[in-house]
Amino acid sequence: MKVAVAIDSFKGSLSSVQAGEAVRKAILRVDPDATVHVLPLADGGEGTVEALCSGSGGKIVVTQVTGPLGAPVTARFGILPDKVTAVIEMASAAGITLVPPEKRDPMVTTTYGVGELILEAIRRGCRRFLIGIGGSATNDGGAGMLQALGLDFTDKEGRSIPFGTAGLQKLHSISNKNALPALHNCQFRIACDVSNPLCGENGCSAVFSLQKGASPEDVPKMDKWLSNYAAIASKINPNADPDAPGAGAAGGSGFAFMTFTNATLESGVQLVINEANLEEYIREADIVVTGEGRLDGQTVMGKAPVGIASLAKKYGKRVIAFSGCVSDDASLCNDYGIDAFFPILRNICSLEEALDPEYAAHNLTETAYQVFRLLNSNSKK
């Protein structure tokens, strides 16, 4: 029996690799001769750095950068074994979880630290970037990030504009004269699973800023300032397109990457699948195992387990999934390639107990053991 195990992290509990190892343990109890490949999985958001680095033997770099509120924060990124590819999660430097709920305000939060992470990676020799831009606390159009990379965003008096979307109110001109020269030799692949434009009723201000702490009164102001920013940016890059799908991702950082760097926006899970060469292992497997912390109706909207299931069905493979819990609409997953799914909780317990890594790994192993006992007995008939 050949099994490919590609499970997304159980957030707050098990990493992708830890979850995979728990399943591997169960399979080998059932069939000691089984071949089990544990494949790192993420969807371009939280866990992407760990998944790609742990799966390839890459290196995690810890550094201090400017956080979303302007104060220093400790962030990290990965460098893959080729020593030229950096893996960055935007949330590590500008994430909403870095800002206390009472201080969340996209008028002032900045992406400057994201630019500093890119700078540090370039300093270490990286020229190829895989960047997950989910979970940001910002709506500054990526202006802070670009400032950190040397671009000048100035007001009418030639002074640098302040951080945050409010800074764009003062924006008069943009210059790339002092931009880091190495940027010309860098390639950026951006994990992006939203198609929102920069501005308008489906833009980042209207759709995402309220959950980042903006007030309803802030939305039209920010939208106006971002529209002006896009017009000024077009003077540097005539192909700047604020209406491009994904331009509004991460508070407009999608627009910044597409306009000022050599960047492409891609499905997060497909980026990880390609970078980790998961297709090769799935093609050779008899059974594919996937999953995540919670399976629900949102899982079918581009999340990692469905990405794995879709790839597995390309080769006619059976797919089973494990999760910490499931919702009533999780049955939608059956229509997207997951043949059967199994929640792992075995007893009534508190949320704290359920998230305990040791307890979660035990539950996952024991559930997987029962499932593979059945699969193994059927294969012998």
C-alpha positions in Angstrom: 0.0 0.0 0.0 1.3 3.4 -1.0 -0.1 6.4 0.7 0.5 10.1 0.1 -0.4 12.2 3.2 -0.8 15.9 2.6 -2.7 17.5 5.5 -2.9 21.3 6.1 -2.0 22.4 9.6 -4.6 22.1 12.4 -4.2 25.7 13.3 -3.3 26.3 17.0 -2.5 22.6 17.4 -0.6 20.6 14.9 1.7 21.7 12.0 1.2 20.1 8.6 4.1 17.7 9.2 3.0 16.8 12.7 -0.4 15.9 11.4 1.1 13.9 8.6 3.3 12.0 11.0 0.4 11.1 13.2 -1.3 9.6 10.2 1.8 7.8 9.1 2.1 6.2 12.6 -1.4 4.8 12.2 -0.9 3.4 8.8 2.3 1.6 9.7 0.5 0.0 12.7 -2.0 -1.4 10.2 0.5 -2.3 7.5 4.2 -2.2 8.5 5.2 -2.7 4.8 3.2 0.3 3.6 5.0 3.2 1.9 3.9 6.4 3.4 5.0 9.8 2.1 4.3 12.8 4.4 4.0 15.8 2.2 4.0 19.4 3.6 0.9 21.3 2.8 -0.4 24.9 3.2 -2.6 27.2 1.2 -0.2 30.2 1.0 -1.3 31.6 4.4 -0.2 30.7 7.9 2.1 27.7 7.9 3.5 28.1 4.4 7.0 28.9 5.6 7.1 26.0 7.9 5.5 23.6 5.4 7.9 24.4 2.5 11.0 24.6 4.7 10.3 21.5 6.7 9.5 19.5 3.6 12.6 20.5 1.8 15.2 21.0 4.5 15.1 24.7 4.2 16.3 27.2 6.8 14.1 29.5 9.0 15.5 33.0 9.5 14.3 35.1 12.5 14.8 38.8 12.3 13.3 42.1 13.7 11.3 44.3 11.5 8.8 47.2 11.7 5.4 45.9 12.8 2.0 47.0 11.5 1.8 49.7 14.2 5.3 50.9 13.6 6.9 49.2 16.6 9.5 46.5 16.2 8.3 42.9 16.0 10.1 39.6 15.6 9.3 38.0 12.2 10.6 35.1 10.3 10.9 33.8 6.7 12.3 30.7 5.1 15.2 30.1 2.7 14.9 27.0 0.6 17.9 24.7 0.0 18.7 26.3 -3.4 19.7 29.4 -1.3 18.0 31.8 -3.8 14.3 31.1 -2.9 12.8 32.9 0.0 9.4 32.0 1.5 7.6 34.9 3.2 4.3 35.2 5.0 3.1 38.8 5.0 1.3 38.1 8.3 4.6 37.6 10.0 5.4 41.3 9.6 2.0 43.0 9.0 -0.5 40.5 10.3 -3.8 41.3 12.0 -2.9 39.0 14.9 0.0 41.3 15.7 -2.4 44.1 16.5 -4.6 44.1 19.7 -8.3 44.3 18.7 -8.6 47.7 20.3 -5.8 49.1 18.2 -6.7 47.8 14.8 -7.0 50.6 12.3 -5.9 50.4 8.7 -5.7 54.1 8.6 -2.3 53.8 10.4 -1.1 50.2 10.0 1.7 49.6 7.6 3.3 47.0 5.4 6.8 48.5 5.9 8.0 45.4 7.7 7.1 43.2 4.7 9.5 45.2 2.6 12.2 44.8 5.3 11.7 41.0 5.2 12.3 41.1 1.4 15.3 43.3 1.9 16.8 40.9 4.4 16.2 38.0 2.1 17.9 39.9 -0.8 20.8 40.7 1.5 21.2 36.9 2.0 21.3 36.3 -1.7 17.7 35.5 -2.5 16.3 36.5 -5.8 13.2 34.3 -6.1 10.3 34.9 -3.7 7.2 32.9 -2.7 5.0 35.3 -0.7 1.7 34.5 1.0 -0.2 37.7 1.5 -3.2 36.6 3.6 -4.0 37.8 7.1 -2.8 41.4 6.8 -3.8 44.2 9.2 -3.3 46.8 6.4 -4.9 48.7 3.7 -2.0 50.9 2.5 -1.8 49.6 -1.0 1.6 48.1 -0.2 3.0 51.6 0.0 4.9 50.9 3.2 6.5 47.8 1.7 7.6 49.8 -1.3 9.0 52.5 0.8 11.2 49.9 2.6 12.4 48.8 -0.8 13.6 52.3 -1.6 10.8 53.8 -3.6 10.0 57.4 -2.6 6.4 58.2 -1.8 6.3 62.0 -1.2 3.9 64.8 -0.5 3.8 68.2 -2.3 6.7 69.4 -0.2 8.8 66.4 -1.1 8.6 64.8 2.3 8.0 61.1 2.8 4.3 60.4 3.5 3.3 58.8 6.9 2.5 55.1 7.3 -0.9 53.7 6.8 -3.7 54.4 4.4 -4.0 57.9 5.8 -0.5 58.6 4.5 -1.8 58.1 1.0 -4.1 61.2 1.5 -0.9 63.3 1.2 0.6 61.4 -1.7 1.7 63.6 -4.5 4.4 61.7 -6.3 6.2 58.3 -6.5 9.7 57.8 -7.6 11.7 54.6 -8.1 15.0 56.4 -8.6 16.3 55.1 -5.3 14.6 51.7 -5.5 16.9 48.8 -4.5 18.7 47.9 -7.8 18.5 44.1 -7.0 14.7 44.3 -7.4 15.2 44.2 -11.2 16.6 40.7 -10.8 14.0 39.4 -8.4 11.0 37.2 -9.3 7.9 37.2 -7.0 5.2 34.5 -7.0 2.3 35.8 -4.8 -0.1 33.3 -3.2 -3.4 35.1 -3.7 -6.8 33.5 -3.5 -9.0 36.6 -3.9 -9.9 38.4 -7.1 -10.9 41.8 -5.8 -9.8 45.0 -7.6 -8.0 47.7 -5.7 -11.0 50.2 -5.6 -14.7 50.3 -5.9 -17.6 48.4 -4.3 -15.6 45.2 -4.5 -12.2 46.8 -3.7 -10.1 46.2 -0.6 -11.5 49.2 1.4 -15.2 48.2 0.9 -14.8 44.5 1.3 -11.9 43.9 3.8 -11.1 47.1 5.7 -14.0 46.9 8.2 -12.7 43.6 9.6 -9.3 45.3 10.0 -10.7 48.0 12.2 -11.9 50.7 9.8 -15.1 52.6 10.4 -17.8 52.9 7.7 -16.9 56.5 7.4 -13.3 55.6 6.6 -14.1 53.4 3.6 -14.9 56.1 0.9 -11.9 58.1 2.1 -9.5 55.2 1.7 -11.0 54.2 -1.6 -10.5 57.7 -2.9 -6.9 57.8 -1.7 -6.1 54.4 -3.2 -7.6 55.5 -6.5 -5.3 58.5 -6.6 -2.3 56.3 -5.6 -3.1 54.1 -8.6 -3.2 57.1 -11.0 0.1 58.3 -9.7 1.6 54.8 -10.0 0.6 54.7 -13.7 3.0 57.5 -14.4 5.8 55.0 -13.5 4.2 51.9 -15.0 1.7 52.7 -17.7 0.5 49.1 -17.3 -0.6 49.6 -13.7 -4.1 48.2 -13.5 -6.1 48.8 -10.3 -8.9 46.6 -11.8 -6.8 43.6 -12.2 -8.0 40.5 -10.3 -6.2 40.4 -7.0 -5.1 44.0 -7.1 -7.1 44.5 -3.9 -5.6 41.5 -2.1 -4.0 42.2 1.3 -5.2 45.8 1.4 -3.9 46.6 -2.1 -0.5 44.9 -1.7 -1.5 42.8 -4.8 -1.5 46.0 -6.8 1.9 47.0 -5.4 3.5 43.7 -6.4 2.0 43.7 -9.8 2.9 47.3 -10.5 6.3 47.7 -9.1 7.9 44.2 -9.1 8.2 41.3 -11.5 5.3 39.4 -9.9 2.6 36.9 -10.7 -0.4 36.2 -8.5 -1.3 32.5 -8.2 -3.5 30.2 -6.2 -1.9 29.6 -2.8 -2.4 25.9 -2.7 -1.3 25.4 -6.3 1.9 27.3 -5.6 2.7 25.1 -2.6 1.7 21.9 -4.6 4.1 22.9 -7.4 6.9 24.0 -5.2 6.8 20.8 -3.1 6.5 18.5 -6.1 3.4 16.9 -4.5 2.0 15.8 -7.8 4.7 13.2 -8.3 3.9 11.5 -5.0 0.1 11.7 -5.5 0.4 10.2 -8.9 2.2 7.1 -7.5 -0.1 6.7 -4.4 -2.9 4.2 -3.9 -4.6 6.4 -1.4 -4.3 10.1 -0.7 -4.9 11.5 2.7 -5.6 15.2 3.3 -7.4 17.4 5.8 -7.3 20.5 8.0 -8.4 21.7 11.4 -12.0 22.3 10.4 -13.8 21.1 7.3 -16.8 23.2 6.2 -18.4 24.8 3.3 -15.5 27.3 3.0 -13.1 24.4 2.4 -14.3 24.0 -1.2 -13.4 27.7 -1.9 -9.8 27.1 -2.9 -8.5 25.7 0.4 -5.7 23.2 0.6 -7.6 19.9 1.1 -9.7 20.5 -2.0 -6.6 21.4 -4.0 -5.1 18.1 -3.0 -8.3 16.2 -3.8 -8.6 17.8 -7.2 -5.1 16.8 -8.1 -5.7 13.2 -6.8 -8.8 12.9 -8.9 -6.7 13.8 -11.9 -5.1 10.4 -11.4 -8.2 8.6 -10.2 -7.1 8.2 -6.6 -9.3 7.6 -3.5 -9.1 10.6 -1.1 -9.9 10.6 2.6 -9.7 13.6 4.9 -9.3 14.0 8.6 -10.2 17.2 10.6 -10.5 18.4 14.1 -14.2 19.1 13.5 -16.7 19.3 10.7 -19.7 21.6 10.1 -23.1 20.6 8.7 -22.1 21.8 5.2 -18.8 19.9 5.1 -20.6 17.4 2.9 -19.9 19.8 0.0 -16.4 18.5 0.2 -17.6 15.2 -1.2 -18.6 17.0 -4.4 -15.0 18.3 -4.7 -13.1 15.1 -4.6 -13.0 14.1 -1.0 -14.5 10.6 -0.9 -15.0 10.5 2.9 -14.0 12.7 5.8 -13.6 11.9 9.5 -13.6 14.2 12.5 -11.0 13.1 15.0 -12.5 14.1 18.4 -13.2 10.9 20.4 -14.5 12.3 23.7 -16.3 15.4 25.0 -13.6 17.9 25.9 -12.9 21.6 26.2 -11.5 23.6 23.2 -8.2 23.9 25.1 -8.0 20.1 25.5 -8.9 19.5 21.8 -6.1 21.9 20.7 -3.5 20.3 22.9 -0.9 19.0 20.4 -0.3 15.7 22.1 -4.0 15.1 22.5 -4.8 16.1 19.0 -2.0 13.9 17.6 -3.3 10.9 19.6 -6.8 11.4 18.4 -5.7 11.8 14.8 -3.6 8.6 15.0 -6.3 6.5 16.6 -9.0 7.7 14.1 -6.7 7.1 11.2 -5.9 3.6 12.5 -9.5 2.6 12.5 -10.0 3.9 9.0 -7.0 2.2 7.6 -7.9 -1.1 9.3 -11.0 -1.0 7.2 -9.3 0.0 4.0 -6.6 -2.7 4.5 -9.2 -5.4 5.2 -11.1 -4.5 2.1 -7.9 -4.7 0.0 -7.3 -8.3 1.1 -10.7 -9.5 0.0 
